[in-house]
């Protein structure tokens, strides 16, 4: 790449929400994802809660109220002799839901419920291909994450890096203990609790990272190894951290960069702060980083899509949802809306990988009929479904209940192919325009109007002229598993 870049600004510090107190140190399931020494699958399922607004096209309560023809539906009832909220009762409710509003209800296999250990295991047996996403989880856990942005733990992902034998930190979550401790994406993980990380098998890794405190030996580039101690605590996760603007020195082209890691309810305000700053400062192009975004609240993704394209798409169809033939009254189409801080762009560059799924794919797909969406990276997960969270006892039941398309009737089954195929590598920090392969390729594309040659180090510069939004002011913690949430 020939262009030189000046990092012309990151938004100044602003007031953040009050820090979340440390309430408990218990790990909720397998919450720190140490993507160990084996291959890992991309993308995840989604959990949902139905919107309660007057515009909610899903006003019918699942398994109750009225059916598509207006007739009364009895809904689920606990069987005589079965204790309410017992394991048997919850399994029966999961079985009921999967034969009611689930997209593939008529293909659900018969399973002897008594022989299945848990409702979570049952869901895996009842799912019908190509659905790999319906799931059951703890209701409190998912509600805290989705509505309040609160999670718990250490807040890092680690796995072997492509192209070398080291186990590296793929990602450090904003606000987590790992970030507070100064661990960076690309750092090498050498040992855990004094034992070489390569000596652990998967079961041992799950056990060791479930402890409330761990000691890590890590190394940054060629520096000497250092020891870091992390304690799992509850924290507020900043899913859309500091945006930045990069200026191409030869042409003055101003390129905004925005990372959105998950679409939670709290993400909307975070996005608004960054987009308002873009409007204030002025940008010519936008790069949106979805490379590890598995989805979340679709309405938040739609909000961002409306801000990207602006008035030109206002009132146009964003996505279409279709339910099974028993619940055709749930079919809907959602539309782009007038949103504050809109950029009105005719092109957007999206960084994506196999970890990009669901609502992040919906944004790409929803904008595609109207503006030029350039995808740089690798093929996305390919998850076209939406679910609702049906709360029963202390469980959240998430059966995929709709399939989504864009205004042209196109879905994302099979994944979205990139415009420019570039392999992600996490040897260096994200947004390092010299060395982050995906970000550097996006700059190359915008400057040269073509897919870049195979990635090599460039001569870009990243000068910081302002202080970033400080996620470190928030409480530290750990991340929930990535097989969660996509909400309408």
C-alpha positions, 0 to 999 in steps of 0.5 A: 500500500502506497498511502500514508495515514495520519491518525488525526483523532480519537474522541476525547474522554466523556462521562461514562456510566457509574461503575458496576460494583463487584457483586459476585465472583462465580463463573456462570458456565463456561464464560471465559472462552479460551479457544484452546489448542483445537479448532473452533467454530465461528459465529453463534446463535442468538437469544432474544426478548420480544420488543414491547413497543407498539410497533412490535409485530410479535405481540402474540405471546408464544404458546398462548393468546391467539393463533394466526386465525384468531382462535385461542391457543391453550399454551404450555401447561405443566403435566399432572404429577410434575413439579413446576420448574423441575428439570422434567418440567423445563424439558417439557416446555422446551419440547413444547416450544420447539413443536410450536413456534420453531421454524422447523416445528414439523421436522422436530424429532421425537425424543424420550425426555426422560433420557435427556440430562438437561434442557440445554442438552435436549435443545441440541437433540431437537434442533433441525438442520440447518439450524445450529443456533437454538439454545437454552441458557440461564435467564439472569445471565443473558438478561444482564448481558443483553439489557445492561451490558454486564458480564463477568470474568477475565475478558480475553480470547486466546488461541493459536495464531495463524502462521506461527506456533504461539498461543496469542490473545486474539482479543481483549474486551474493553473494560475487562480485567485483562485490559486493565492489566495491560494485556494487548491483542497479539501478546503471546500466552506462554503459561497459566499458573506456571504451566506451559499453555501447550501442555493443557488439554481442553478439559484442563483449560476449562477447569483452570479458567473457571477459577476466580483468579489465574496467573498468566505468563505473557510476552509482548513482541520480543520483550521479556515475559512478564507475569500478570494476575487476573481476578474474575469480577463483574463489569460493564462491557463497552461493545463500541469503544473509541472511534478514530479518524485516519487521514490520507496525507496525500489526498486529505481523505478522512476515514472513520473507524468504528468497532462494534463487538456486540449489539446489546441494548447498551451498545446503541448509546455507545454507537451514538457517541461515536457517530456524533463525533464523526458528524462533528469532525467530518468523515469521507469514508467509514470502516466498521469492524465486525470481525468478532461480532456474533450478533445481538439486538437487531434493532440496534444494528438497524439503528447503526445501518440507518445512521450509515446511509442516512436520508437516502434510505429512510423509509426503505425496507431494511429486512423482512422476517418470516415465521412458520406457517402457524404464525404467519401473523408474525411476518414483518418488514422493518424499515430504515428510520431517520436517526440522529448523527447520520453520515449519509454515506454511499459506501461503507467498508465492513471488516468481517470473518467467520465470527461475524454473524446474525445481526452484523450479517443483517446490517451488511445484507440490509444495506446492500440493496442501497449502497456499496457495501465492501466486505474485507476479510473472510466469509461470514458465519451465515446465520439468517435466523432470529429468536425470542427469549422465552423465559420459563422458570430460570431459563431462557428458551431461544428457538429460532423463530424467523428467517430474515432476508433483505429487501431483495429477498436475499438471505445470508445462508452460507455466509457473505463472501468478502469483496476482498479476501484477507486473512485475519491475524492477531499478532498486532493490535487491531487498527494498527494500520501498519500491521493489522491485515484487515484494517490495512487492507481496508485503507488500501481499498479506499485509497486505490479503489481495488482489492489490495495485493497480499498483505505486507507491512505498509508505511502508514503512520498512526499519530494520536492527537487526542485521548481515547474514550477510556473504557478502563474507567468501567468495572472489570470482568469476563465474557459470556460464551459467544453462542448467544443473542440476536434480538429483533 
